[in-house]
Amino acid sequence: MYMDAVVIAGIATVLLMVVFFVGVGIFIMRDQKTHGGDEQKKQLKTGGKTA
């Protein structure tokens, strides 16, 4: 396969998108660990689900 600038730029773009979405996923998981317990405690106290 001939590797010119367009192919390298395309591979770099795909890799950057993958890194971005992995970073967003890690951020969401960490944020849910720090703030997710508060919402669960509220639901246990009220006995219902929040909207």
N, C-alpha and C positions, 0 to 999 in steps of 0.2 A: 504494500500500500504506500502510495506516495504521500509523504508528510510535508505539506506546505503550511503556510501561515494560517490558512482558513481552518484546516483540520486541527491544528494545535489550539487555535482560538476556540473552536467548538468543544474540544475536550476540556479545556480550561473552564469554559462556561458551564458545562454540565457538572464538573467537579465543584465549582463554586456554589451552584444551586443545591447540590447534595449537602455540602458543608453548612449552608445557610439553614436548610430545613432540619438537619440534625441539631444545630444550635438552638433553633426555635423549640424543638421537641424537648431538649434538655432544660431549657428555660421553663417550659410549661410544667415539666415534672418537678423541678425544684420549687417552683412557685406553689404548686398544688400541695407539696409536702409542708410548706410553711404556712399556707393559708387555708388548706383544705380541711383541717381539723376544726376550725372555727365554725364552718358551715355545718358540719356533721353534728357538733354539739348543739347548735341552734335547733336542728331538726329533732334531736332527741328530746330537748326540753319542750318543744311545742307539740311534738307528736305528729307533725305533718311535714309536707314538702313545701319548700319555698318556690315561688314562681320564677 
